[in-house]
Structures are given as C-alpha cells and as structure tokens.
Amino acid sequence: MTNSGSAVSTEVFEQLNSADVARVNQLLGEATAFDGVRPLSEHAWLHLDSNESGLHVLGFLNNKFSAYAHVDTTDLVEGTSAELVVSPLARSQGLGRALVERVLELSPDGRLRLWAHNATAEAQSLADSLGFRINRSLWEMRRSLFAPLPAPQIPRGVQIRTFDPLTDIPGVLAINARAFTDLPDQGSWNERDISLRLNESWFNADGFFIAVDSQTEAIIGFHWTKVHGSGQPGSDHSHEAIGEVYVIAVDPTHRVPGLGRALTTLGLTYLRELGLRQAMLYVDFSNERAISLYENLGFVHWDTDVMFGRPRD
C-alpha cells in the first residue's frame, strides 16, 4: 500500500559518478543481506559505472536515496529490459511502482522486460498491477560437492586445456554467440563484456576449461567456473564460498557426443578439489535438455528468477 504522506521521485542518468556508484553498491548490499539474494544480475552490476548498456534511474523517498533501476535500451529486437531494487526500509511506499512507470516512459517503443531475482509475492503483485505477465523463468540449481561425482570422460578427438586470455577471447566469444542464439543477454557478449569479467577479483584461469579439436586445435566448447562468496577478495556475499557452473557452451556446428557432460564434470571436479561444499548454476526453464543433464549429475531446483513482459501498448 502506498503511503500518501510519502514523497516519491526519480532521476535519470546516462552515467553515474563515483559517489552514486558507491551508494548504489551500498543499497545492493543492504538488500542482499535482507533478502538473501542479490537483486541485480552480474551484467547490470558490472555496468554500474558505464553508459554503454542503457540508463540508470535513482529513486528517492522523502528526498532520501532509496531505490535504483538499471535500464538496458540496446536490444532493438527483444525490447528494453530493466532490473530494480528498493531499500528494505522504503518498501510498500510506492517507490517500486514509480521506478517501473519511469522506466516504461524511457522505453523507446513502450515494451519492457522486467527481471525479478527470487520471484516474490510482492514482485508478482507489482507486475500484475502494471499489466505484466511472466514470459521467462530462470532456474537456479544446486548440488552438494560431497555427493558422488562421475569422473570426466573426455570424448575421442578432443583435448582439454585451460583458458589463455592472450589468444582465446575471439574463439570463446564465437562459441558463446553460436551456443546462445536464443539468449541474447548471453550470446551478445563482446570483447569488453568478457574483459570486465576477466578483471574481476574472482577470475581464475585454472577454472576456465577450453575444449579443442585434437586435429585443428579449434575451440569447440568451454566451461567457465566461478567461485563466489565469503573468502573471495572484495566479496559482498555473507554466505560461505560456493562454486558455480558459470558459463558452459558447446559449438552447435561441431557437436561431439558427451562433450557437454565431460566439461560439466571436469568443472565440478575442479570446484570440489578447491574444498568447496556446494555448486550452483543458472539454466533457462525451457532448456529441457540442459536441465536433464544437470539433474542426471545430481543438481536439484533451488530457486527461480522470472522475467515479466508487457507488450507495446
């Protein structure tokens, strides 16, 4: 319910200054600690100080900074997308609704895809009230690394090595684009997108596995693992460190039976050898083939992110 005595306002920026980035990061930390889940995707978080992927909307309650929305207007095919967070102390005051309405005004064609990480009743209620409907679900899956894990079975004609940032970026980007044609948020990565991640404190080339054709040495797949949580430099997570099947891709034009499974088990083995207790991953709910593979390897559904959509008026 909106508090009629509260003054709600928003401001839009093409790029945030360092002070605004700092207070947005503080807000993200407060919301993460309260909700138990980070309210922004990695993509939005990495682009807080950038003007390359859209706009930034700051929300104020009684002149106090209390909310943030990242707005990506660059996808002309799928339309504008947005992610938002409201301070736990400023909820149920109409600020979330004000942010969504402002973002709708910023959409060039009136369309909007709205992500909700860890779908809550509040998010669903807000979406319903504004005419949004769920049009995509993203599963988070987890498994214990103490549970039995099959040994990696590398297919014949394939060699596995670790990532070389000096030579492998073009090949990885090409495979990524071909493997994720139906997921533009992932498949549209460019050299800057991957470089931002390579410069993160969690990056470790030892956990980035490259599959190459034994004869041509061309890259035909990869599994990029990630470790995040307490113990990681600069981490804002309060939970213990957890391993992640971060990105796994196999070239659809060079299919090798069993390669996806081999890359997955290889990465999980690496994460277990680090002494981690759990592994996680994200997978589109519609990707039944991938879900079947992960379930066969012991993963279970843990949580769900949803994307709400509203067509052009």
C-alpha positions as CSV (number, residue, x, y, z in Angstrom):
1,M,0.0,0.0,0.0
2,T,1.3,3.5,-0.9
3,N,1.7,5.9,2.0
4,S,0.0,9.0,0.9
5,G,2.3,11.1,3.2
6,S,5.5,9.9,1.4
7,A,7.1,12.0,-1.4
8,V,8.4,9.7,-4.2
9,S,10.6,11.0,-7.0
10,T,13.1,9.7,-9.6
11,E,16.1,10.9,-11.5
12,V,17.6,9.5,-14.7
13,F,21.3,9.4,-15.6
14,E,23.2,8.2,-18.7
15,Q,26.2,7.5,-16.4
16,L,26.7,7.5,-12.7
17,N,29.5,9.4,-10.9
18,S,31.7,7.5,-8.4
19,A,29.6,8.8,-5.4
20,D,26.4,7.5,-6.9
21,V,28.0,4.1,-7.8
22,A,29.1,3.8,-4.2
23,R,25.7,4.5,-2.7
24,V,24.0,2.1,-5.2
25,N,26.5,-0.6,-4.2
26,Q,25.6,0.1,-0.5
27,L,21.9,-0.3,-1.4
28,L,22.6,-3.5,-3.2
29,G,24.5,-4.8,-0.1
30,E,21.7,-3.9,2.2
31,A,19.0,-5.5,0.0
32,T,21.2,-8.7,-0.5
33,A,21.6,-9.1,3.3
34,F,17.9,-8.6,3.9
35,D,16.5,-10.7,1.1
36,G,19.3,-13.4,0.9
37,V,19.6,-12.8,-2.9
38,R,21.4,-10.2,-5.0
39,P,18.7,-8.0,-6.7
40,L,20.7,-7.2,-9.8
41,S,22.3,-9.6,-12.4
42,E,26.0,-9.6,-12.8
43,H,25.6,-7.8,-16.1
44,A,23.8,-4.8,-14.5
45,W,26.2,-4.7,-11.6
46,L,29.3,-4.7,-13.8
47,H,27.9,-1.8,-15.8
48,L,27.0,0.5,-12.9
49,D,29.8,2.9,-14.0
50,S,29.1,2.6,-17.7
51,N,26.9,4.3,-20.2
52,E,27.2,1.6,-22.8
53,S,24.2,-0.5,-21.9
54,G,21.5,2.0,-21.1
55,L,20.3,4.2,-18.3
56,H,20.4,4.5,-14.5
57,V,17.3,5.6,-12.6
58,L,17.7,6.7,-8.9
59,G,14.6,6.6,-6.7
60,F,14.0,8.9,-3.7
61,L,11.6,8.6,-0.8
62,N,11.2,11.9,1.0
63,N,14.4,13.1,-0.7
64,K,16.4,10.2,0.6
65,F,18.0,7.9,-2.0
66,S,16.2,4.6,-1.6
67,A,16.0,2.7,-4.9
68,Y,17.8,2.0,-8.1
69,A,16.9,0.7,-11.6
70,H,19.3,-0.4,-14.4
71,V,17.6,0.1,-17.8
72,D,19.0,-1.5,-20.9
73,T,17.6,0.0,-24.1
74,T,20.1,-1.5,-26.5
75,D,18.2,-4.6,-27.6
76,L,16.0,-3.5,-30.5
77,V,14.7,-7.0,-31.2
78,E,13.6,-8.0,-27.7
79,G,13.0,-4.5,-26.3
80,T,14.0,-2.7,-23.2
81,S,14.9,-4.6,-20.1
82,A,15.2,-3.4,-16.5
83,E,16.2,-4.6,-13.0
84,L,15.4,-2.7,-9.9
85,V,16.0,-2.7,-6.1
86,V,14.2,-0.8,-3.3
87,S,15.7,-0.4,0.1
88,P,14.2,-2.7,2.7
89,L,13.4,0.4,4.8
90,A,11.5,2.0,1.9
91,R,9.2,-0.7,0.6
92,S,5.4,-0.6,0.4
93,Q,5.7,3.2,-0.2
94,G,5.0,3.3,-3.9
95,L,8.7,3.6,-4.9
96,G,8.9,0.4,-6.8
97,R,5.9,1.3,-8.9
98,A,7.3,4.7,-9.5
99,L,10.5,3.2,-10.8
100,V,8.7,0.9,-13.2
101,E,6.5,3.6,-14.5
102,R,9.5,5.8,-15.1
103,V,11.3,3.0,-16.9
104,L,8.3,2.5,-19.1
105,E,8.5,6.1,-20.1
106,L,12.2,5.6,-21.1
107,S,11.4,2.6,-23.3
108,P,11.7,3.8,-26.9
109,D,8.8,1.6,-28.1
110,G,6.8,1.1,-24.9
111,R,7.9,-2.5,-24.4
112,L,9.6,-3.6,-21.2
113,R,11.1,-6.8,-19.9
114,L,11.4,-6.7,-16.1
115,W,13.6,-9.1,-14.2
116,A,12.8,-10.2,-10.6
117,H,15.5,-12.2,-8.9
118,N,14.0,-14.7,-6.5
119,A,10.4,-14.2,-7.5
120,T,8.4,-12.9,-4.5
121,A,4.7,-12.3,-3.9
122,E,5.5,-8.6,-3.8
123,A,7.2,-8.7,-7.2
124,Q,4.3,-10.7,-8.7
125,S,1.7,-8.3,-7.2
126,L,3.5,-5.2,-8.6
127,A,3.9,-6.8,-12.0
128,D,0.2,-7.8,-12.1
129,S,-0.9,-4.3,-11.2
130,L,1.0,-2.9,-14.1
131,G,-0.1,-5.4,-16.7
132,F,3.0,-7.6,-16.8
133,R,3.0,-11.3,-17.3
134,I,5.7,-13.9,-16.8
135,N,7.3,-14.8,-20.1
136,R,10.6,-16.4,-19.0
137,S,11.8,-18.4,-15.9
138,L,15.4,-19.0,-15.0
139,W,16.1,-21.8,-12.6
140,E,18.9,-21.8,-10.0
141,M,20.0,-25.4,-9.4
142,R,22.4,-26.7,-6.8
143,R,24.2,-29.9,-5.8
144,S,26.4,-31.0,-2.9
145,L,30.1,-31.4,-3.9
146,F,30.3,-34.1,-1.2
147,A,27.9,-36.3,-3.3
148,P,29.4,-38.8,-5.7
149,L,30.6,-37.3,-8.9
150,P,31.4,-39.3,-12.1
151,A,34.9,-39.0,-13.5
152,P,35.2,-36.8,-16.6
153,Q,35.1,-38.9,-19.8
154,I,36.7,-36.8,-22.5
155,P,35.4,-37.7,-26.0
156,R,37.8,-39.1,-28.5
157,G,39.3,-36.4,-30.7
158,V,39.0,-33.7,-28.1
159,Q,41.7,-32.1,-25.9
160,I,41.1,-30.0,-22.8
161,R,43.3,-27.2,-21.7
162,T,42.8,-24.0,-19.6
163,F,42.0,-20.6,-20.9
164,D,44.7,-18.3,-22.3
165,P,43.5,-14.6,-22.2
166,L,46.1,-13.6,-24.8
167,T,44.7,-15.9,-27.5
168,D,41.4,-17.4,-26.6
169,I,39.0,-14.5,-26.3
170,P,37.9,-14.4,-30.0
171,G,37.3,-18.2,-30.1
172,V,35.3,-18.1,-26.8
173,L,33.2,-15.2,-28.0
174,A,32.4,-17.0,-31.3
175,I,31.3,-20.2,-29.5
176,N,29.3,-18.2,-27.0
177,A,27.4,-16.4,-29.7
178,R,26.6,-19.6,-31.6
179,A,25.6,-21.5,-28.5
180,F,23.3,-18.8,-27.1
181,T,21.5,-17.5,-30.2
182,D,18.2,-17.8,-28.3
183,L,19.5,-16.0,-25.2
184,P,20.7,-12.6,-26.4
185,D,21.7,-11.4,-23.0
186,Q,24.4,-14.1,-23.0
187,G,25.0,-14.6,-26.7
188,S,25.6,-10.9,-27.4
189,W,28.8,-10.7,-25.2
190,N,31.6,-8.7,-26.9
191,E,35.3,-8.3,-26.0
192,R,34.6,-5.7,-23.4
193,D,32.0,-7.9,-21.7
194,I,34.4,-10.7,-21.3
195,S,37.3,-8.4,-20.3
196,L,35.3,-6.9,-17.5
197,R,34.8,-10.4,-16.1
198,L,38.5,-11.3,-16.6
199,N,39.4,-8.3,-14.5
200,E,37.1,-9.3,-11.6
201,S,38.8,-10.5,-8.4
202,W,37.2,-13.9,-8.6
203,F,38.6,-14.8,-12.0
204,N,41.0,-17.7,-12.1
205,A,42.1,-19.2,-15.5
206,D,42.7,-22.5,-13.8
207,G,38.9,-22.9,-13.6
208,F,38.2,-21.9,-17.2
209,F,38.4,-25.1,-19.3
210,I,38.7,-25.0,-23.1
211,A,37.8,-28.0,-25.4
212,V,39.6,-28.0,-28.7
213,D,39.5,-30.3,-31.7
214,S,42.6,-32.5,-31.5
215,Q,43.4,-32.1,-35.2
216,T,42.6,-28.5,-35.9
217,E,43.1,-27.1,-32.4
218,A,39.9,-25.0,-33.0
219,I,37.9,-24.2,-29.9
220,I,34.7,-26.3,-29.8
221,G,33.4,-25.7,-26.3
222,F,34.3,-24.3,-22.9
223,H,33.3,-24.4,-19.2
224,W,34.0,-21.3,-17.2
225,T,33.7,-21.9,-13.5
226,K,33.4,-19.3,-10.8
227,V,33.8,-19.2,-7.1
228,H,31.9,-16.5,-5.1
229,G,31.0,-15.9,-1.5
230,S,33.0,-15.3,1.7
231,G,36.7,-15.7,1.3
232,Q,36.8,-14.2,-2.1
233,P,38.6,-10.8,-2.4
234,G,36.1,-8.0,-2.5
235,S,33.1,-10.3,-2.0
236,D,29.8,-8.8,-0.8
237,H,28.2,-12.2,-0.1
238,S,27.7,-13.2,3.5
239,H,27.4,-16.9,2.7
240,E,30.2,-19.4,2.6
241,A,32.1,-19.7,-0.7
242,I,30.1,-21.6,-3.4
243,G,31.2,-22.9,-6.8
244,E,29.3,-22.1,-9.9
245,V,28.9,-23.6,-13.4
246,Y,29.2,-20.1,-14.7
247,V,29.1,-20.5,-18.5
248,I,29.2,-23.8,-20.4
249,A,28.9,-23.8,-24.1
250,V,29.4,-26.3,-26.9
251,D,29.7,-25.3,-30.6
252,P,26.4,-26.3,-32.2
253,T,28.2,-26.6,-35.6
254,H,30.7,-29.1,-34.2
255,R,28.7,-31.4,-31.9
256,V,30.7,-34.1,-30.1
257,P,28.5,-36.6,-28.1
258,G,29.2,-36.3,-24.4
259,L,31.3,-33.1,-24.6
260,G,28.8,-31.0,-22.5
261,R,28.7,-33.7,-19.8
262,A,32.5,-34.0,-19.8
263,L,33.0,-30.3,-19.5
264,T,30.5,-30.1,-16.7
265,T,32.0,-32.9,-14.7
266,L,35.5,-31.6,-15.3
267,G,34.5,-28.2,-13.8
268,L,32.7,-29.8,-10.9
269,T,35.7,-31.9,-10.1
270,Y,37.9,-28.7,-10.1
271,L,35.4,-27.0,-7.7
272,R,35.4,-29.9,-5.4
273,E,39.2,-30.1,-5.3
274,L,39.1,-26.5,-4.1
275,G,37.4,-27.7,-0.9
276,L,34.0,-26.2,-1.7
277,R,30.8,-27.7,-0.3
278,Q,28.3,-26.8,-3.0
279,A,28.0,-25.9,-6.7
280,M,25.3,-23.9,-8.4
281,L,24.2,-22.9,-11.9
282,Y,21.5,-21.0,-13.7
283,V,19.6,-22.5,-16.6
284,D,16.6,-21.4,-18.6
285,F,13.5,-23.4,-17.5
286,S,12.7,-24.1,-21.2
287,N,16.1,-25.8,-21.8
288,E,14.9,-29.3,-21.0
289,R,18.0,-30.9,-22.5
290,A,20.3,-29.0,-20.2
291,I,18.1,-29.5,-17.1
292,S,18.1,-33.2,-17.8
293,L,21.9,-33.3,-17.9
294,Y,22.2,-31.3,-14.7
295,E,19.6,-33.4,-12.9
296,N,21.5,-36.5,-14.0
297,L,24.6,-35.0,-12.4
298,G,22.8,-34.5,-9.1
299,F,21.6,-30.9,-9.4
300,V,18.2,-30.0,-8.0
301,H,16.0,-27.0,-8.4
302,W,16.8,-24.4,-5.7
303,D,15.2,-21.0,-6.7
304,T,13.6,-19.2,-9.7
305,D,14.2,-15.8,-11.3
306,V,11.5,-14.6,-13.6
307,M,11.2,-12.1,-16.4
308,F,8.0,-10.2,-16.7
309,G,7.0,-8.8,-20.0
310,R,4.5,-6.3,-21.2
311,P,3.8,-5.8,-25.0
312,R,3.7,-2.5,-26.7
313,D,0.6,-0.5,-25.8
